[in-house]
Amino acid sequence: MGLQRFEFTQVRMGVDARIIVYAHDEERAVRACRAAYTRISELEQMMSDYRADSELNSLCQQAVGRWVRVSPKLFYVLWRGQKLAQQTDGAFDVTVGALVRLWREARHTGKLTDEATLRSAKARSGYRLMELSLPRRAVRLKAEGMQLDLGGIAKGYACDWALRVLRRHDITRALIQMGGDIVAGNTPPGEQGWRIELTEGGATILSNAALSTSGSTEQYVEIDGVRYAHIIDPRTGLGLTNLVLARVRARDGITADSLATAAAVLGETGAKKLERLYRGVQVHIVKPGGS
């Protein structure tokens, strides 16, 4: 029997996690995808800032002024995030959790945070307040009340791991989508690649690569006529107020996801810098009504 197409969707990391695979039979497809979802759940338990008992939140509570050893996967994601923060002078920053929580509160109440509260949250944010020790695989935080947030990098990493698990189950023709993050394996039978429809029209073909989209056009709160997006600009401490959509094509999900978030903050000029820093990466900035 030839390869058949199977599709599954479960909620993970707060979004619909969609997995499409080509397998010889349903039993193999179900077994492989179940293992992939299990791995995503494990990563969510490590990296969620919503779950009080996650490894990430435990780290935030325990690592102030002292080194705390963390799991290899969490350390890797923090290391990648810190590297990008240094490369972009903080335009991408996993330490802005206190500011993200203020945005969530503003979205709920419809009121902008007062200046004193914003200053307090900014004092507890900034990538220079987090130290990483590679030999110890440990993290140390310099300020009380810091909150790490991996919302701009963890989903891409989870997609990478899902594809890796599927391959271990001998399924190589697969695609994983979590929100704006897509990771594709080998092409579907008889096709040149996975056809991905783009929000502004047209399509692109993806094969053994990742595509991530991030921007200010969907998740936002409007206060006094100003739209504040869910993506925080670490320089202001507020959500992005300009309408922008960043799309990044890269070799893997963790790269595409994090660079898309950074590109949305940096804009067109900064996006070109990202292309120079990461070989083979393509960054596109889409402005509503533009190109």
N, C-alpha and C positions, 0 to 999 in steps of 0.2 A: 504493500500500500504506500502511496506517495504521501508527501507532507500535507497536513491539514492545518488550517488557521484556527487558533483558539484565542479568545479574548476574555480577560478577567478584570474586575474593578473592585477595589476595597479602599476604605478610607484609612490613610496613614499620614502622619505629620500634618493633620488638619486639612488635607486635600484628597481628592480622588486620585488614588494611585492605580494607573491603568497599565496592564501588561498584555502585550500581544505576542504570541509565539507561533511558530510553525513546528509541529511535531508529528510523529507517525501515528499517534493515537492519543485519545483523550486522557487515558490514565497517566501517560508520561507527562503530558502537558500540566495536568493538575498537580502531580507530585513535584515537578520542578517549580511551578509558580507558587505553590504553598511554601516551599523552602525559601523562595525569594521574598515573599511577604513576611515570613518569620524573621529574616535578616533585617528587613526594613524596620520591623517592630523593635528589634534589639537596638538598632541605631537610634530610633526615636526615644527609647528609654534612656539611652546615654545622653542625648543631645537636646532634649526638649526643655524649654524654659517655662512651659506650662505645667509640667508635672513636678510636684514638690519633691518627689523622691528620685528624680532623675540624677544621673551622675553629674551633669552640668550644674544643677542647682546645689547639689552637695558640695561641689568644688567651690562655688561662690561663697558658701557659708564657712568653709574650712580653710581656704587658702589665703586669707588676709594676713599678710606678714609672715607667712610660713610656706614652705614648699610642700605641695601635695602631689603625690604620684597618681597618674591617671591611666586609663586604659589606652592601649596603642592607637585605636581608631579615633578616640576623642582627641588625643594628643596630636595626631596627624592633622585633623581638621583645624585645630587651634593653631598649629604651626603654619599651615597654608594660609589661614586668615591673617596671622600676624605678618607673614612675609608680604602679602598683598597690601596690608596696611602701611608697611614701611615703603613699599614701591609707589604708593599713591598718596603719601603724606597724610594718611588717615581718612581718605575719601571712602575707603572700605574699612570697617572697624567692627570687630565682634564684641567690643566692650560697651556698646551703646545701649545695652539692655535697659538701663534706668530711663533713658530717653524714649525708647520704644514703648515702655509701659505708660509713660505720660501720654504718648500718642493714642494708645488704646483707651486710656481714660477720657481723653478729649473726644474720641470718636463716640464713646458711650454717652458723655454728658453734653456734647455740642459746644463746649466752652474751651477756650485756649488756656493753657497753663500760665499761671502768673509768673512774673520774672524771677522772683526769689526761688520758687520751686524749680524753675528751669535751670537757674544757676547752680542749685544744689545737685541736680541730676548731671549737669555737665561736669561738675567737679568730681563725680564718680564715674566718669567715662573718659575714654582716651586710651589708645593702644599702648602708650608708654607706661600706663599703670599696670600692665600685665607683663610678667617675665616668664620665659620658658627655658627650661633646662633640658637639653637633648640627652646628655648622659644619664640624668636621673629620670627622664620622661616625666617631668614634674612641672607644676605651674605655681606661681606665686603672684598674689594681687597686692597692690600697694595702698588701696583705699577701702575703708569700710563701706559696706552697702553697694559694692559693685555688682552688676548683673551682666553676665555674658549672654549674647543672643546670636545663634547660628542660623537665623532665618534666611540669610543671603548666601548660604554655602552648603547646608546640610542636605537639602533635597537632592541637589546634583550628586553629592557623594553617595546618597542612598540609592539613586538610580544606577550609579556605577557598580555598587555592590550587588544589586539585584541582577544585573547582567552577568556579573562574575559567577553568581550562584547558578544561574540558568546554564551557563557554559559548563559548569561542573556536572550538570545533569545532561550533558550532551545536546543541549538546545542552544544553537548559535544564531538562528534567525529569529531575532526578538527585538522588541521595542518597549521601552518603559517611559511613561510620562507621569510626572507629578507636578501639577500646576503648570507653571511656565517652563518647566525643565523636561527635556527629552533626551534620552540616551538610546542610540540604535546600535544593534549588532549587525550581523551579516544580512544581506538583502533578502526580501521575500523571493520565493521561487519564480524564476522567469522575469524578474524586475531588475532595473538598474539600481534601485535603492528604495528607501521608504519615502513616500511623497508626503511632505508636511505642508499643509495649507497655512498661509501667513495671514495675520489679522488684517493687514492693510491691502490684501489682495495678492494674487499670485501664489506660487508654491516653490519649495526647494526640495532637493533630493538629499537624503541623509543615509550614510552607510558607515558603520564602525566609527561613529562620531557622535558629538553631542550638540544640542541647540538649546539655548536658554534665552528667555525673554523677561525683561524686568522694566518696570517703569511706573509712572504716576497717573496712568490713565484709568485704572480700575479701582484699586483700593485707596480710598481717600475720605477725608472728612472736610466739609465746607463750613467755615466759621467766618462770619462777617464778610461774606463774599469772596473769601480766599480759600482755595483748595489745598489742603495739606495731605500729601501722599503718605503711604505707610513706610516708604523708604526714607530713613532719616539721613539728613545731611549732617555729619558730625561737626562741621564747621559752624553751623547755626544752632544745632540741637533740635531743629524742627524738621517736619516732613518736607519733602520737596514741594515747591509751589509752582514750578514750571512744568508744563505738559511735555513729557518726553517718554520715549520707548526705546530701550536699548536691547539689541539682539546680538548674541555672541555664538559663534560656531567654533568649537574646539574639539580636541581629541577625546576629552572625557568630561563627565558631568560636573565634577567639582571645579574644574577650570571655567567652564562655560557659565555656571551658576554664579560664582563669585565675581567674575569679570563683568557679567551683565549688571549686577548690582553696582559695582564700582563705576561702570560706564554711565549708568543713569545719573549718578551724582556728578561725575566729571564733565559730562557733555561731550560735544564733538571733538574738541581739541584734545581732551584727555583720552578719548577713545583711541586716537591714533598712537598715543604713547603706549597703551596696553598692547596694541598690535606689535609694536617694536619689542616689548618686553617678553611676549609669549609667542614663540615661533609657531607659525601655522594657524594662528588664531585670526578669525575675521570678526570685526566689530562694526555694527551698523547702528546709527542713531536715527530713529524715525520720529519726526515731529508731526503731530496731527495736522493734516492738510498739506503736509510736505512730502518729502521722499526719504 
